[in-house]
């Protein structure tokens, strides 16, 4: 059962508060609708960022790091206070929030797979991945995050989730490394580590259609 704080009244603002903005995302494919978080305040723009509406505040003073629209009216917030992560969920389009995960450790990052409707949160100390199949209401562990790694700092997470297999990627600092795994029961393997040596070979080029058409037309001159 979710319990929400009292909804905050809407207030028109011409610009965001002076605090820095870290949580920031597009709510549509063309960038007309935008969410932004300034400290623990959530804002929304429906006109390419020209004007902003203050939707609501988190129930405690935290820094919004990620804003993930899940479905109509449901928004997931990945936040932190000092070094400790927190996760909040809104079911009324950001007017009120409740905490949907206990403390997520020192570092945390989240990702959502629209195709499958799965929401993932990874966090440090202890290192683990949590998965929600119902938009953030309930959670289940997805296995330990990193094996035999001494105190890395989690930076980001990517997940490829299809009908055949699910592959995880995480990046860490101290040292800079990318790990991958294709099953929660398998150990993580390094697929990138800094420094890296680039082989002396020609890299594939990605050309735009306009550039390709121009090259083809020159061949007939």
FENZIQUI-V15265 format. One record per backbone hydrogen bond with DSSP energy under -1.0 kcal/mol. NH is the residue of the N-H (numbers start at 0). CO is the residue of the C=O. E is the energy in kcal/mol with one decimal. If there is no record, write none. Layout:
nh->NH co->CO e->E
nh->NH co->CO e->E
This chain:
nh->4 co->96 e->-1.1
nh->7 co->94 e->-1.4
nh->12 co->51 e->-2.5
nh->22 co->63 e->-1.3
nh->24 co->34 e->-2.2
nh->26 co->32 e->-3.3
nh->33 co->44 e->-2.5
nh->34 co->24 e->-2.8
nh->35 co->42 e->-1.8
nh->36 co->22 e->-2.7
nh->37 co->40 e->-1.9
nh->40 co->37 e->-2.1
nh->41 co->55 e->-2.7
nh->42 co->35 e->-3.0
nh->43 co->52 e->-2.0
nh->44 co->33 e->-2.5
nh->47 co->31 e->-2.3
nh->49 co->46 e->-1.1
nh->51 co->12 e->-1.8
nh->52 co->43 e->-2.9
nh->53 co->10 e->-2.2
nh->54 co->41 e->-2.1
nh->55 co->41 e->-1.0
nh->57 co->39 e->-2.4
nh->62 co->79 e->-3.0
nh->63 co->38 e->-2.3
nh->64 co->77 e->-2.6
nh->65 co->77 e->-2.2
nh->67 co->75 e->-2.9
nh->69 co->73 e->-2.4
nh->70 co->73 e->-1.1
nh->73 co->70 e->-1.8
nh->74 co->89 e->-2.2
nh->75 co->67 e->-2.7
nh->76 co->87 e->-2.9
nh->77 co->65 e->-2.4
nh->78 co->85 e->-3.2
nh->79 co->62 e->-1.5
nh->80 co->83 e->-2.9
nh->83 co->80 e->-2.2
nh->84 co->104 e->-3.6
nh->85 co->78 e->-2.9
nh->87 co->76 e->-2.5
nh->88 co->97 e->-2.8
nh->89 co->74 e->-2.5
nh->92 co->72 e->-2.8
nh->97 co->88 e->-1.8
nh->99 co->86 e->-1.9
nh->100 co->86 e->-1.0
nh->103 co->84 e->-2.1
nh->108 co->121 e->-2.2
nh->110 co->119 e->-2.2
nh->112 co->117 e->-2.8
nh->116 co->112 e->-2.2
nh->118 co->131 e->-2.5
nh->119 co->110 e->-3.1
nh->120 co->129 e->-2.4
nh->121 co->108 e->-3.0
nh->122 co->127 e->-2.1
nh->123 co->106 e->-2.0
nh->127 co->122 e->-1.9
nh->128 co->142 e->-1.8
nh->129 co->120 e->-3.1
nh->130 co->139 e->-3.0
nh->131 co->118 e->-2.9
nh->139 co->130 e->-2.1
nh->141 co->128 e->-3.5
nh->144 co->126 e->-1.5
nh->152 co->172 e->-2.3
nh->154 co->170 e->-3.1
nh->155 co->170 e->-1.1
nh->157 co->168 e->-2.7
nh->159 co->166 e->-2.9
nh->161 co->164 e->-1.8
nh->166 co->159 e->-2.5
nh->167 co->180 e->-3.5
nh->168 co->157 e->-2.7
nh->169 co->178 e->-2.1
nh->170 co->155 e->-2.3
nh->171 co->176 e->-2.7
nh->172 co->152 e->-2.2
nh->176 co->171 e->-2.0
nh->177 co->191 e->-2.3
nh->178 co->169 e->-2.9
nh->179 co->188 e->-2.3
nh->180 co->167 e->-1.8
nh->185 co->182 e->-1.7
nh->188 co->179 e->-2.1
nh->190 co->177 e->-2.8
nh->191 co->177 e->-1.2
nh->193 co->175 e->-1.9
nh->200 co->198 e->-1.7
nh->211 co->207 e->-2.3
nh->212 co->208 e->-2.4
nh->213 co->209 e->-1.8
nh->214 co->210 e->-2.0
nh->215 co->211 e->-2.1
nh->216 co->212 e->-2.1
nh->217 co->213 e->-1.6
nh->220 co->217 e->-1.3
